[in-house]
Amino acid sequence: MSKGKKSPLKLIIVGLVCFFLVFTLAPRIKTVMILNERKAKLVEQQKQLEKENTRLTEELENVYTSEAVEKIAREQLGMVKEGEMPVLKITRDENK
């Protein structure tokens, strides 16, 4: 055999190895790509949730101030200070 000619058996073996590698690695590569995309989305979601958590923590800290307690008492409970007149909002019921 000369160096220029390749044996058909060697070509078949190399072809089978390449075929095997392509069909075993391609699905794994696709899975890795899908998982990387999912990871990126989850990291972005985590950043958003951390921002919201920070905002809610600050809001919770502010709830215990006297101004916040007064605002909640006035707006949600309809309470008024001594000497003030309560203002009631009257709405028309469209269904009657």
C-alpha positions as CSV (number, residue, x, y, z in Angstrom):
1,M,0.0,0.0,0.0
2,S,1.2,3.5,-0.8
3,K,0.9,6.4,1.5
4,G,-1.5,8.2,-0.9
5,K,-4.1,5.5,-0.9
6,K,-6.3,4.9,2.2
7,S,-7.7,1.5,2.9
8,P,-11.5,1.3,2.6
9,L,-11.7,-0.4,6.0
10,K,-10.0,2.6,7.6
11,L,-12.5,5.0,5.9
12,I,-15.4,2.9,7.1
13,I,-14.2,2.9,10.6
14,V,-13.5,6.6,10.6
15,G,-17.0,7.2,9.1
16,L,-18.7,5.0,11.7
17,V,-16.8,6.8,14.6
18,C,-17.8,10.2,13.2
19,F,-21.4,9.0,12.7
20,F,-21.5,7.7,16.3
21,L,-20.0,11.0,17.7
22,V,-22.5,13.2,15.8
23,F,-25.5,11.3,16.9
24,T,-24.5,11.0,20.5
25,L,-23.1,14.5,21.0
26,A,-25.6,16.5,19.0
27,P,-28.5,15.9,21.4
28,R,-26.3,16.7,24.4
29,I,-25.1,19.9,22.8
30,K,-28.7,20.9,22.2
31,T,-29.6,20.1,25.8
32,V,-26.7,22.3,27.1
33,M,-27.8,25.2,24.9
34,I,-31.4,24.9,26.2
35,L,-30.2,24.8,29.8
36,N,-27.9,27.8,29.2
37,E,-30.9,29.8,27.9
38,R,-33.0,28.7,30.9
39,K,-30.2,29.7,33.2
40,A,-30.1,33.2,31.7
41,K,-33.8,33.6,32.1
42,L,-33.7,32.5,35.7
43,V,-30.8,34.8,36.5
44,E,-32.8,37.7,35.1
45,Q,-35.9,36.7,37.1
46,Q,-33.7,36.4,40.2
47,K,-32.5,40.0,39.7
48,Q,-36.0,41.3,39.3
49,L,-37.2,39.4,42.4
50,E,-34.2,40.8,44.4
51,K,-35.2,44.3,43.4
52,E,-38.8,43.7,44.4
53,N,-37.7,42.2,47.6
54,T,-35.5,45.3,48.4
55,R,-38.4,47.6,47.5
56,L,-40.8,45.6,49.7
57,T,-38.4,45.6,52.6
58,E,-38.0,49.4,52.4
59,E,-41.8,49.7,52.2
60,L,-42.2,47.5,55.3
61,E,-39.7,49.5,57.3
62,N,-41.6,52.7,56.3
63,V,-44.9,51.3,57.5
64,Y,-43.9,51.5,61.1
65,T,-43.3,55.3,61.0
66,S,-46.0,57.5,62.6
67,E,-46.7,59.2,59.2
68,A,-47.4,55.8,57.6
69,V,-49.6,54.7,60.4
70,E,-51.6,57.9,60.2
71,K,-52.0,57.6,56.4
72,I,-53.3,54.0,56.7
73,A,-55.7,55.0,59.5
74,R,-57.1,57.9,57.4
75,E,-57.2,56.2,54.0
76,Q,-58.1,52.6,54.8
77,L,-59.9,52.9,58.1
78,G,-61.6,56.3,57.6
79,M,-60.3,57.6,60.9
80,V,-60.0,61.4,61.6
81,K,-58.2,63.5,64.1
82,E,-60.1,65.1,67.0
83,G,-62.0,68.2,65.7
84,E,-61.9,67.1,62.0
85,M,-64.9,66.3,60.0
86,P,-64.8,63.1,58.0
87,V,-65.4,63.3,54.3
88,L,-67.3,60.4,52.8
89,K,-67.2,59.6,49.1
90,I,-70.6,58.8,47.8
91,T,-70.8,56.8,44.6
92,R,-73.8,56.1,42.5
93,D,-74.7,52.5,42.0
94,E,-75.3,52.0,38.2
95,N,-76.9,48.6,38.7
96,K,-80.0,49.8,40.4
